[in-house]
Amino acid sequence: MNKTAALRALLAVLTVSLLFAACSGAAAPAPSGTPLPPSASPGGSGGGSDPGVGSGEPIGGAPGDPGVVDPGQPQFVVPQPGQQNVHPVSVEEMDVRVEGRHAVLNARWWSGIEPCTVLDSVAWKRDGQTITISVREGSGEGDLVCIDIAVYKATIIDLGELDPGEYTVVAGEGNAPPITFTIG
């Protein structure tokens, strides 16, 4: 075997080994976190990124879908401000939990693995009885090499204390149908 053929064989073995190692480590399901209880945040026209309590009923991808990490249960994430290339994400599903006059929203979307796609921030604004939410992701620092694996993510948006009435929540981006809830 000549030197060129030996180098090519070695390069092929190293490439396959590196790809296998990268895929094996990234494909492992991420542990689900437990959302924290809502903190006191002002209601009204402001928004927050404090984690709160979700409905506990997240919806996921179909079992067996290729490239899906832990289908059926979203990976709960909290905002990590300061990401690069921040952009809005497409919210796919939402639900609201109301306790007294306090409302907490659970937003879910499909994304990629960290550190390639990281939740940067969440926000909401109120216009009358309509609340519009925004979920924004970015990427970590440096030149990242990322594999293409879909991750179903969820985060909590604490809407705070609201006045009695009927409210509609809409996603600023995405296919999530608007949801309506009532504060008694």
Residue, then its C-alpha position, 0 to 999 in steps of 0.5 A: m500500500n502506498k503512502t497516499a492510499a494509507l493516508r486516505a484510509l486513515l483519514a476515512v477512519l478518523t472522519v467516520s470516528l469523529l462523525f460517530a462520536a459527534c452524533s452519539g453525544a448529541a443524539a442523547p435525550a437532554p434531561s427534562g428540567t422542572p419549571l420554577p414557580p412564577s415570580a412576582s412580575p408586573g402585569g400589563s404592557g410589560g413582559g418578562s422572561d421569568p420561568g413559571v409553572g407550565s401545564g405539564e402537558p407538552i406535546g411532542g413529535a411522533p415516536g420514531d421520527p428520525g433526528v428527534v430528541d426525546p419525542g413527546q416531551p419538550q426540553f424545558v429551556v430558560p432564556q440565556p440573554g446575550q446570544q449571537n444572531v438573535h431571531p424570532v422562532s416559530v411558536e407551534e403550540m401554546d397553553v395558559r394556566v390561570e391561578g386566581r388572577h395570575a396567568v402563566l403561558n407555556a410556549r413550544w417550538w421545534s429548534g436545534i441543539e445547544p449551543c447552536t440554537v439557544l433561547d435568548s429571550v421571551a417577551w410579551k406585550r398587551d394591547g387591550q385584551t390581546i397579548t402577543i408573545s415573542v420567543r427569540e433564539g440565537s447561537g453561542e459564541g464562536d464558530l460552531v459545527c452543528i448537526d441537524i437534529a430537531v429538538y422540541k423545546a418549551t419555555i414559560i412566559d409569566l404574564g403576571e397578575l391580570d385584571p378580570g376579563e377575557y384575554t387572547v394570546v397570539a404568537g408573534e411568529g409561528n403556527a400556534p393558534p390563538i388561545t383565549f382564557t378568562i380571569g375571574 
